[in-house]
Amino acid sequence: MRKKMKTNASTLSASKAGSTVSSTGSSFVPASVSSSVAQGEQALRKRLLSGHRNTLARAITLIENEAPGALEVMRAIFGHPGRAMVVGVTGAPGVGKSTLVSAYIGELRRRGHRVAVIAVDPSSPVSGGAILGDRVRMGAHAGDEGVFVRSLSSRGHSGGLTRMTARVVDVMDAAGMDVIVLETVGIGQLEIEVADIAHTKVVVMAPGMGDEIQAIKAGILEIADVLVVNKGDNPLAMQTAQQLRDALALTPQSGWRPPVLVTTAPEGLGVPEMADAVEAHARETSPREGSRTPRERMRKLLGAAVARQARERVAALKGADFDALCDALLRGDVDFSTAAGEVLAGLGGAETEE
């Protein structure tokens, strides 16, 4: 109560002096500085919304690294995202995703679309940064002002998408991109989170790799809006495509039924048909349905951030009480749900004391 009263008195004093209190309530910012910050945000908003490439690149760097200035970027674009078609392209390593995406970019440009690509690369074991393999394979579009390619490091994130990918998508959207392509680092039984960000999900497979069986086991067919068998010059391509169609026929479907297409990316064969299927899905389904609404997506992002912080704090826990709780679990005196509740309650209590 004393702290609150002191802060309120300080706020009153600051307002009389023509200053404002920062969000922490512990330091003062002159009104002239606040005005300068507002002008800076307006200038940033103007450059971003006009699609200024260097500003876009810097904004993405701030967002990805959660650096000072990231919140300024989010305030600048608030209310503007929501226009771009977001397409997720995912599949196991080696199926030719990057080559297919490069061919898809070419097809989109022929249709007059401005395209942004987020290529989620494996992390360098030394620097933690993106290895940039996907950007190398998309080098054919390097001189095209209508194409913006950005690699993001997966940083060990098991789902294939980095934690800040959704916000990078919002920045690209606000910058006026017509289509945003998300290419993930790979796919496995847990790597289906692209469904939370992308409106249309393209799952790429290669013939003769057993991908169709893995897709059925992993539930990939449940998130796929378009299924693509790449490397169509392989003799097994048509057989793999038919196996996928047979599997889809046994899967309960309501509304949109995912088409199964065959492509040969280096020659561009089947790519126009893939682009048509993506556009058809975007027309027939609402990008605001279910978990893809901005608020629902933010709920998941916030939940993930809370869970990450909780894991970090639990990993750092030490002391007799925590060890005693672990021993109680070993003896069977308490179940995991009860023990977890006690730990969380303790974390909340520690936060209050601080």
Residue pairs with C-beta under 8 A, 6 or more apart in sequence:
7 21
7 25
10 21
10 25
11 21
11 25
14 20
14 21
14 28
17 28
18 30
18 31
19 28
19 29
19 30
19 31
20 28
20 29
20 30
20 31
20 34
21 27
21 28
21 29
22 28
22 29
37 72
40 72
41 72
41 75
41 76
44 55
44 59
44 72
44 73
44 76
45 76
45 77
47 55
48 55
48 56
48 59
48 73
48 76
48 77
48 171
48 174
48 175
49 77
49 80
49 174
49 175
49 176
50 176
51 114
51 175
51 176
51 177
52 175
53 145
53 148
56 148
56 171
56 172
56 175
57 150
59 73
59 171
60 150
60 168
60 171
60 172
61 67
62 68
62 69
62 70
62 73
63 70
63 73
63 74
63 164
63 167
63 168
63 171
64 152
64 162
64 164
64 168
66 164
73 171
74 167
74 170
76 174
77 170
77 171
77 174
80 173
80 174
81 169
81 170
81 171
81 173
81 174
81 294
82 173
82 287
82 294
83 173
84 116
84 169
84 172
84 173
84 177
84 178
84 179
84 180
85 178
85 179
85 180
85 199
85 200
85 278
85 279
85 282
85 287
86 169
86 173
86 179
86 180
86 182
86 197
86 198
86 199
86 200
86 287
87 179
87 180
87 181
87 182
87 198
87 199
87 200
87 201
87 202
87 278
88 181
88 182
88 184
88 194
88 195
88 197
88 198
88 200
88 201
88 202
89 97
89 100
89 101
89 104
89 181
89 182
89 183
89 184
89 202
89 204
90 97
90 160
90 182
90 183
90 184
90 186
90 187
90 191
90 194
90 201
90 202
90 203
90 204
91 97
91 186
91 187
91 203
91 204
91 205
91 206
91 211
91 230
92 186
92 187
92 205
92 206
92 209
92 211
92 214
93 185
93 186
94 206
94 209
95 204
95 205
95 206
95 209
95 211
95 230
95 231
96 204
96 206
96 230
96 231
96 265
97 183
97 204
97 230
98 119
98 133
98 134
98 137
98 138
98 183
99 137
99 230
99 265
99 266
100 204
100 228
100 230
100 263
100 265
100 271
100 274
101 117
101 119
101 134
101 138
101 181
101 183
102 137
102 138
102 140
102 141
102 265
103 263
103 265
103 266
103 268
103 271
104 181
104 271
104 274
104 275
105 115
105 117
105 138
105 141
105 147
105 181
106 140
106 141
106 268
106 271
107 268
107 271
107 272
107 274
107 275
108 115
108 178
108 179
108 275
109 115
109 141
109 144
109 146
109 147
111 275
113 146
113 178
113 179
114 146
114 147
114 176
114 177
114 178
114 179
115 146
115 147
115 148
115 177
115 178
115 179
115 180
115 181
116 147
116 148
116 149
116 150
116 172
116 175
116 177
116 179
116 180
116 181
117 138
117 147
117 148
117 149
117 150
117 180
117 181
117 183
118 150
118 151
118 152
118 165
118 168
118 169
118 172
118 180
118 181
118 182
118 183
119 130
119 134
119 135
119 138
119 149
119 150
119 151
119 152
119 183
120 130
120 151
120 152
120 153
120 154
120 160
120 161
120 162
120 165
120 182
120 183
120 184
120 185
121 130
121 131
121 132
121 133
121 134
121 135
121 151
121 152
121 153
121 154
121 185
122 130
122 131
122 133
122 153
122 154
122 185
123 129
123 130
123 131
123 153
123 154
123 155
123 156
124 130
124 131
124 153
128 153
128 155
129 153
130 151
130 152
130 153
130 154
132 151
134 149
134 151
134 183
135 149
135 151
138 149
141 147
141 149
142 149
148 172
148 175
148 177
150 168
152 162
152 164
152 165
152 168
153 162
154 160
154 161
154 162
154 185
155 162
157 163
158 190
158 191
159 190
159 191
159 192
159 193
160 184
160 185
160 186
160 187
160 191
160 193
160 194
161 182
161 184
161 193
161 194
161 197
163 301
163 304
163 305
163 308
165 182
165 197
166 196
166 197
166 297
166 301
169 180
169 182
169 197
172 180
173 180
182 194
182 197
182 198
184 191
184 194
187 203
187 218
187 220
188 218
189 217
189 218
189 219
192 218
192 219
192 220
192 223
194 201
194 223
195 201
195 223
195 291
196 291
196 292
196 297
196 300
197 292
197 297
199 281
199 282
199 285
199 287
199 292
200 225
200 226
200 278
200 281
200 282
201 223
201 224
201 225
201 226
202 224
202 225
202 226
202 227
202 228
202 274
202 278
203 215
203 220
203 223
203 224
203 226
203 227
203 228
204 228
204 230
205 211
205 212
205 215
205 227
205 228
205 229
205 230
205 240
205 244
206 229
206 230
206 231
206 234
206 240
207 229
207 231
207 234
207 235
207 236
207 237
207 239
207 240
208 234
208 236
208 240
211 240
212 240
212 243
212 244
212 247
214 220
215 221
215 224
215 244
215 247
216 247
221 227
221 244
221 247
221 248
221 251
221 258
222 251
224 258
225 256
225 258
225 278
225 281
225 285
226 258
226 259
226 261
226 274
226 277
226 278
226 281
227 244
227 248
227 258
227 259
227 260
227 261
228 260
228 261
228 262
228 263
228 270
228 274
229 237
229 240
229 241
229 244
229 260
229 261
229 262
229 263
230 263
230 264
230 265
231 237
231 264
231 265
232 262
232 263
232 264
232 269
232 270
233 264
237 262
238 262
241 260
241 261
241 262
244 260
245 260
248 257
248 258
248 260
255 284
255 285
256 281
256 284
256 285
259 277
261 270
261 273
261 274
261 277
262 270
263 269
263 270
263 271
263 273
263 274
264 270
265 271
290 296
291 297
291 300
310 344
310 347
313 347
314 343
314 347
317 343
321 346
322 343
325 334
325 339
325 342
325 343
328 334
328 339
329 335
329 336
329 339
